[in-house]
């Protein structure tokens, strides 16, 4: 069985070897940042993956049933999506997409 937290940080380790990618905190929880911009973290209770992407990509992932709206405290963040499914390939792809997204903003 794959443990979500271990999967996240094993992927994150490789990303942090890239220039300007570092571990940080967001709302008091560990996250990944690129040039100081948040792009990924895990849900503090479930360890689900949460990534920042273009709003249209977030909508696409939700419509396809891959993701869920990220809505802490009832407020939906339109550029953030929660991924509950444990899929190493998907997580790698989405983490890379999220890094690319924040690097272009």
C-alpha positions in Angstrom: 0.0 0.0 0.0 1.3 3.4 -1.0 1.3 6.0 1.8 0.2 9.4 0.5 2.7 11.3 2.6 5.6 9.2 1.6 4.6 9.4 -2.1 4.3 13.2 -1.9 7.7 13.7 -0.4 9.4 11.2 -2.6 8.2 13.2 -5.6 8.9 16.5 -3.9 12.5 15.5 -3.2 13.2 15.3 -6.9 11.5 18.6 -7.5 13.5 20.3 -4.8 16.6 19.4 -6.7 15.5 21.8 -9.3 16.5 25.5 -9.1 14.1 27.7 -7.0 12.0 24.8 -5.7 11.9 24.6 -2.0 9.9 23.3 1.0 7.9 26.0 2.8 4.8 26.4 4.8 1.3 27.5 3.9 -1.3 28.0 6.5 1.2 26.4 8.9 1.5 23.2 6.9 4.4 21.9 4.7 4.2 22.9 1.1 6.3 23.3 -2.1 7.2 26.7 -3.4 8.7 27.9 -6.7 10.4 31.3 -6.5 8.4 31.8 -3.3 5.0 31.0 -4.9 3.0 28.1 -3.4 2.2 25.3 -5.9 1.5 22.1 -3.9 0.8 20.7 -0.5 -1.2 17.9 1.1 -4.4 18.2 3.0 -3.5 18.4 6.6 -6.0 15.7 7.7 -6.1 13.2 4.7 -2.7 13.8 3.0 -4.6 14.2 -0.3 -2.6 16.1 -2.9 -3.5 19.7 -3.5 -2.0 21.6 -6.4 -2.3 25.0 -8.0 -3.2 25.0 -11.6 -4.9 27.3 -14.2 -8.6 27.5 -13.3 -9.7 25.9 -16.6 -7.4 22.9 -15.8 -8.9 22.7 -12.3 -12.4 22.6 -13.8 -11.3 19.9 -16.3 -10.0 17.7 -13.5 -13.1 18.1 -11.5 -15.4 17.4 -14.5 -13.5 14.3 -15.3 -13.8 13.1 -11.7 -10.1 13.2 -11.1 -10.2 16.0 -8.7 -12.4 17.8 -6.2 -12.8 21.5 -5.5 -10.4 22.7 -2.8 -12.5 24.6 -0.4 -11.1 25.2 3.1 -13.6 26.8 5.4 -16.2 26.6 2.7 -14.6 29.0 0.2 -13.7 27.4 -3.1 -10.2 28.3 -4.4 -10.7 28.2 -8.2 -7.0 27.7 -9.0 -6.5 24.8 -6.5 -7.7 21.2 -6.8 -7.6 18.3 -4.4 -6.7 14.9 -5.7 -7.7 12.1 -3.4 -6.7 9.2 -5.6 -3.3 7.7 -5.0 -1.7 7.4 -8.4 2.0 8.0 -8.6 2.1 8.9 -12.3 -0.8 11.3 -11.9 0.7 13.0 -8.9 4.1 13.4 -10.6 2.4 14.9 -13.7 0.2 17.3 -11.6 3.1 18.4 -9.4 5.1 19.2 -12.5 2.1 21.0 -14.1 1.7 23.0 -10.9 5.3 24.1 -10.8 5.1 25.1 -14.4 1.9 27.0 -13.8 3.3 29.1 -11.0 6.6 29.7 -12.9 4.6 31.3 -15.7 2.5 33.6 -13.4 
